[in-house]
Amino acid sequence: MSDPSPRSIAILGAGITGLTAAHRLATLGHRVRVFEKSDRIGGAIRTEHTDGWLIEQGPNSLLAGDPLVDALIREVGLEPERRAANPLARRRYLVRDGQPIAVPSSPRDLLKSRLFSFRAKARLLREFFARPRQRKADLSLADFVRQHFGPEFVDYALNPIVNGVYAGDPAKLSAREAFPSLWEWERTHGSLLRGQLAATKAQRARHEPPAEIISFRRGLQTLPEALAARLPADAIRLNARVETLTHTPEWKVIWNDGHGVHSETFDQVIAALPAAGLAGLRFGMRGERPLASLDAIDHPPLASLFLGYRRDQVAHPLDGFGMLIPEVEQRTILGVLFSSTLFPGRAPDGMVALTVMVGGARHRTIAGLDAEALLAKVQPDLSALLGVSGAPVFSRHHAWPRAIPQFNVGHERFREAIAACERRHPGLFIGGQAHDGIALPTCIRAGEKLAEQVRLG
């Protein structure tokens, strides 16, 4: 169903948030134009196919189960392409004392697990009886979780999990901003364990399916490609660097495509850009940068090595999603995804694929090494932890000098700068990773929310 008053909307950024917003507005009958400074769509999502290997250069999977995400997949015709993760992906490994140990999946498994000491297990059980708490001030995620579960849980669970999500430092990340559900569970239930149980019960009451790890037959890039394919043929401008926005009262977007400077007028503007893109936006004839403070958001560098081996080169059964390594274990690697176990078609027959993550807030300098030096750094860890022998038969190296935005303590000041910019410039709507969160489902929801704000604005 179309909106009664079609408008023209400029969308800055052809990542998953911008494309989702563009798709939704186009289906409602609005004219959209997407400006992307690079030569491709999809942002961090990028899939490569080479000689039987499927390499995800950015995110490796999508957590489905959110009604908005599932509806979008059906709407763009990707349900037949959808692939559920191997059931083995439910198993996750954490390293302790130089050994990968499966994360307990039930209270009984927890009692028997070597992952935590008896004292840490007792602390976990006591947490179940914590009382609700109203905090007046934010604090670091490490301090927040330590107060609930104790220091051992921070070292051997929180630290590696945070590195798997943010490649960040839990001593700097904001409990309120980085993991808002935990903050809310403490406020309403006291116990984070009881809060999680209540959230699961509420999900079942809404008859929502449980969250499911998925991808698509030809990888995650299928999704942004499907969204783009449903837009009008002239809707996306690649290699278009937006230089200035003016509002008088129509919005004028001035951009450079490498061949000259162009401009076009619109009724409204969506800025679905990463922090650096938002910080660089210039407004008006004076070229003011109201979002320049977003340059201060930390983005630790990150590197990945996609490594292919013959199956007989890896002793570990690779029977899980992957392995995360706590900082106290003093290893180079942050974590390893068992890519060929996670989904079919990621490696040729008789081969296995590992995606090794390095760098982040833990090892910033290592992330800048070239492929050969990086492989030499990680090989001792792969040998000791997974029984990998010999050189890989296939490899791909990817590096992000500015990878994942960190929602550190004090992040609310960046949200306030974004809100102030929107108030000062009616008809401008801002969203994306630095504002809404980093997970793919969150980015998709952000795109839907931006479209709704435009529709109501």
C-alpha positions, 0 to 999 in steps of 0.5 A: 500500500502506497503512502497518499503523499509520495515524497523524494528522499535522499539516503546516504549510505548503501549498507544494510541499514540504508538499503532496508530504508530505501526498499521500504520507502520505495514500496510505499511509493516514495522516490528514493536516491541512494548515495554510496561513496564506494563502488559497491553496495552492502557496506561491511557485508561482502562475500567472495566465491573462489575455487569452491571456497565461500569467504565472508569478508565481513559478518559470517551469519545472521541471527533470524527470528526477529519478525521484522528480519524474517518478514524482510527475507520473505518480502525480497524473495530469499526464503528459498535461498535461506540456509540454517546453520548446522545444528552443531553450531549451538556448541561454542568453545572457550579456551581455558588452561590452553584447552578448548572447552565446550560452553555448558548448555544446561545447568547439569552441564555447568556443574560438570564443566571444567570451564569454571571453578566451584566458587564461580559456579556457586556465584552464578547460582547465587546471582539468580536471587539478586534483587532489582536495582536502579542505577543512577550512573553508567559503568563499564560492562566488566564492573557491571558483570563482575558485580553479578557473577564475580571476576572469574566469569569476567575473565573466562566468559565476558572477556572472550564473548565481548571480543567475539562481538565488539573486538573490544575491551569490557573494562571500557564498554558501557553496560548501558549502551553496549548491552542494554538488555542486561541493564534492563533485566537488572532494573526489572528483575535484579538477576540477569539470569531471571531476566533472560528466562523472562525474556524467553518466556515472553517470546514464547507467549508472543509465539515468536520462533526462537532465534536461529543462525542463518545465511543464504546459499551464496552467502550474506551478500545475497541480502543487500543484492536482493534489496538493491534489485528491487529498487528502481534502476536509477535509484543507486548512485555509486562512487558518489561522495556527498560533499554538502547538505543544504536545507532552504527549505528543500534539502539539496544534496551536493555530491562528487562522482569523480567526474564533477560536482552534482546536486539534486533536491529532496524533501527529506534525507536519511543519513545511514552512515558509519561514524566517520561518514556522519562526522564528515557531513557538511551542512550549509554554505559555511560547511559546518560539521555538527557531527564532527565529535563522532570522530572520537568514537573508537574503532579498533583495527581488526584483521581476519584470515580465512584459511583452508586446510585438508581435513587431515591437517586439523586434529580438532573435530571442529564440532561447533560454531567456533572458539573464543580465547580469553585475554588471560590465556595470552594468545594472539588470536581473538577467536576462530570460526569453524566456517565449513562446519557452520554452513554447507558449501564453504569449502571443497570436499575433503577440506575445512575452512577456519576464519581467524580473527586478530587485533581489536582492542586487545592487539591493535598493532598486530591487526596491521601486519601483512598476510604472511606475517599475520599467518606466522603469528597465528600458526602457533595458536592454531597448532596448540589449540586446534591441532593444525599442522602444515601450511594452509592450502588456501588463504584470504586476508582482510583488514579493517583499520577502523572496524567495529564502533565501540559503545564505551562509557560516555557513548550517550554524548554521541547519541545526544549530538545526533539528536541535536543535529536532527532537531536543528535540521528538520527532515533529517533522520540519522541511523546506523551502527554508531547510533543503533547498534552493530548486529545485522538484525539491529541494522535492519531494524534501524533501516525500518525505523528510519523509513517509518520516521520519514513516513511520519515526519 
